[in-house]
Amino acid sequence: MSHHGAEACRGIDAVDIQLHGPHAIAALKLCPLLFVRPGELRVAEWAEIDFGTAEWRIPAKK
């Protein structure tokens, strides 16, 4: 099995920023890199992200 993340990112780059805005474009680009659903990314909180260890810990209650 192989993954084609670079190809997916090229497709995402084609999304019209005028229709979706820069925040939506950034979220679409992050989802395949973080292996999360858009809804999970949408409700993420900065307190869950540890930049020192490069980890995003999603609480079980979510």
C-alpha positions as CSV (number, residue, x, y, z in Angstrom):
1,M,0.0,0.0,0.0
2,S,1.3,3.4,-0.8
3,H,0.2,6.9,0.1
4,H,0.2,9.9,-2.2
5,G,0.1,12.8,0.1
6,A,2.0,15.1,-2.3
7,E,-0.6,14.5,-5.0
8,A,-3.4,15.3,-2.6
9,C,-1.7,18.5,-1.6
10,R,-1.4,19.6,-5.3
11,G,-5.1,19.1,-5.7
12,I,-5.8,21.1,-2.6
13,D,-3.7,23.9,-3.9
14,A,-6.2,24.3,-6.7
15,V,-9.0,25.2,-4.4
16,D,-10.2,28.7,-5.0
17,I,-9.2,30.8,-2.0
18,Q,-11.8,33.5,-2.8
19,L,-14.6,31.0,-2.2
20,H,-13.2,29.3,0.9
21,G,-10.9,31.7,2.6
22,P,-7.4,31.3,4.0
23,H,-8.4,29.5,7.2
24,A,-10.4,26.8,5.3
25,I,-7.5,26.3,2.8
26,A,-5.0,25.9,5.7
27,A,-7.3,23.4,7.4
28,L,-7.7,21.4,4.2
29,K,-4.0,21.2,3.8
30,L,-3.4,20.1,7.4
31,C,-6.0,17.3,7.5
32,P,-4.1,14.8,5.4
33,L,-0.8,15.6,7.2
34,L,-2.3,15.1,10.7
35,F,-4.5,12.2,9.7
36,V,-7.6,13.8,11.3
37,R,-11.1,14.5,10.1
38,P,-12.0,18.1,9.3
39,G,-14.5,18.1,12.2
40,E,-11.7,17.1,14.6
41,L,-9.4,19.8,13.3
42,R,-12.3,22.4,13.6
43,V,-12.8,21.8,17.3
44,A,-9.1,21.6,18.2
45,E,-7.9,23.8,21.0
46,W,-4.4,25.3,21.4
47,A,-4.2,23.9,24.9
48,E,-4.2,20.4,23.3
49,I,-1.1,21.1,21.3
50,D,2.4,20.7,22.7
51,F,4.9,22.5,20.4
52,G,7.8,21.3,22.5
53,T,7.1,17.6,21.7
54,A,5.3,18.3,18.4
55,E,2.2,16.4,19.7
56,W,-1.5,17.1,19.5
57,R,-3.3,15.2,22.3
58,I,-7.0,14.9,21.6
59,P,-8.9,14.2,24.8
60,A,-11.1,11.0,24.8
61,K,-14.1,13.1,25.7
62,K,-14.1,14.7,22.3
